[in-house]
Amino acid sequence: PFARTADASPMISLQAPPRVALDKEFTVRVGLIGAQPSVTSEMELSYDTDMLQALDDEDNSGRRELKLGKDGTGKTAQIRFKVITANPGTAEISVQNIISEDKETSESVEVTEPRTASIIIQ
């Protein structure tokens, strides 16, 4: 009876597979959930360049700028990775430096950050 779902703050989701085999490709999804249609979020996706390569990032910098929401790429972004390490281990992908704004009111919007994704490479 005390749930206030309408007032819950928006969140960024980070979805990645728990395990990936050596030399395989996989997709990571980053989404903006529970935000008003006028909200835009900009963030940085970071990944382990010793183990992973983003397939659309020629310099494999380990960082990817993402923009979700109004005037962005939509509410979800998909990034393809390839396992490039020859050794099993754990690779991490994280989202950080999130800045969210309501484009109609120009007000800052607080957004819950996702946990770091740990992917077992085997």
C-alpha positions as CSV (number, residue, x, y, z in Angstrom):
1,P,0.0,0.0,0.0
2,F,3.0,2.3,0.4
3,A,4.5,1.7,-3.0
4,R,5.2,4.8,-4.9
5,T,6.2,3.5,-8.3
6,A,5.2,6.7,-10.1
7,D,7.9,8.5,-8.1
8,A,10.6,5.9,-8.4
9,S,13.8,7.3,-10.0
10,P,14.8,6.2,-13.4
11,M,17.6,3.7,-13.8
12,I,20.2,2.7,-16.3
13,S,20.3,-1.1,-17.0
14,L,23.4,-3.0,-18.1
15,Q,22.8,-6.5,-19.5
16,A,25.6,-8.8,-20.4
17,P,26.0,-12.6,-20.6
18,P,27.5,-14.2,-17.5
19,R,29.8,-16.4,-19.5
20,V,31.4,-16.2,-23.0
21,A,33.7,-18.6,-24.7
22,L,37.2,-17.6,-25.9
23,D,37.2,-16.0,-29.4
24,K,33.4,-15.5,-29.4
25,E,31.2,-12.4,-30.0
26,F,28.4,-11.2,-27.7
27,T,26.1,-8.2,-27.2
28,V,25.8,-5.9,-24.2
29,R,22.6,-3.8,-23.8
30,V,22.4,-0.5,-22.0
31,G,19.0,0.9,-21.3
32,L,17.2,3.9,-19.8
33,I,14.3,2.5,-17.7
34,G,11.4,4.4,-16.0
35,A,12.3,7.8,-17.3
36,Q,9.9,10.4,-18.8
37,P,10.0,10.6,-22.6
38,S,11.7,13.9,-22.4
39,V,14.7,12.6,-20.4
40,T,18.1,12.2,-22.0
41,S,21.0,10.4,-20.4
42,E,24.7,10.6,-21.4
43,M,27.2,8.1,-20.0
44,E,30.4,6.3,-20.5
45,L,30.7,2.6,-21.1
46,S,34.1,1.2,-19.9
47,Y,35.5,-2.2,-20.7
48,D,38.7,-4.3,-20.4
49,T,40.7,-3.8,-23.6
50,D,43.1,-6.7,-22.6
51,M,40.2,-9.1,-22.9
52,L,37.5,-7.5,-25.0
53,Q,37.2,-5.5,-28.3
54,A,34.2,-3.4,-29.1
55,L,33.5,-4.3,-32.7
56,D,32.5,-0.8,-33.8
57,D,35.4,1.0,-32.0
58,E,38.5,1.0,-34.3
59,D,41.0,2.2,-31.7
60,N,39.6,-0.1,-28.9
61,S,40.0,2.7,-26.4
62,G,38.2,0.9,-23.6
63,R,35.6,3.7,-23.4
64,R,32.4,4.4,-25.3
65,E,30.2,7.5,-25.1
66,L,26.5,6.6,-25.1
67,K,23.4,8.9,-25.3
68,L,20.0,7.4,-24.5
69,G,16.6,9.0,-24.6
70,K,15.1,11.9,-26.4
71,D,17.3,12.9,-29.4
72,G,19.6,10.0,-28.5
73,T,19.8,6.5,-29.9
74,G,16.4,5.6,-28.2
75,K,16.0,4.1,-24.8
76,T,18.4,1.2,-25.5
77,A,21.9,0.8,-27.0
78,Q,23.4,-2.4,-28.1
79,I,27.2,-2.8,-28.3
80,R,28.9,-5.9,-29.9
81,F,32.1,-7.2,-28.3
82,K,34.5,-9.9,-29.2
83,V,36.7,-11.8,-26.7
84,I,40.3,-11.2,-27.8
85,T,42.2,-12.7,-24.9
86,A,43.8,-16.1,-25.2
87,N,43.5,-16.8,-21.5
88,P,40.3,-17.5,-19.4
89,G,39.5,-15.0,-16.7
90,T,36.9,-12.3,-15.8
91,A,36.2,-9.2,-17.9
92,E,34.3,-6.2,-16.5
93,I,32.1,-3.8,-18.3
94,S,30.7,-0.8,-16.4
95,V,28.7,2.4,-16.9
96,Q,29.8,5.6,-15.2
97,N,29.7,9.4,-15.4
98,I,26.0,9.4,-16.0
99,I,24.4,12.8,-16.7
100,S,20.6,12.9,-17.1
101,E,18.4,15.9,-18.0
102,D,14.8,16.5,-18.7
103,K,15.0,18.3,-22.1
104,E,11.6,20.0,-21.5
105,T,12.4,21.6,-18.1
106,S,16.2,21.7,-18.4
107,E,16.4,20.1,-14.9
108,S,18.9,17.5,-13.9
109,V,17.3,14.1,-13.3
110,E,18.8,11.6,-10.8
111,V,19.3,8.2,-12.3
112,T,20.3,4.9,-10.5
113,E,23.6,3.5,-11.9
114,P,23.8,-0.2,-12.8
115,R,26.2,-2.7,-11.2
116,T,29.4,-3.5,-13.1
117,A,28.9,-6.6,-15.3
118,S,31.5,-9.4,-14.7
119,I,31.8,-11.8,-17.6
120,I,33.6,-15.1,-17.1
121,I,35.7,-15.8,-20.2
122,Q,36.2,-19.6,-20.6
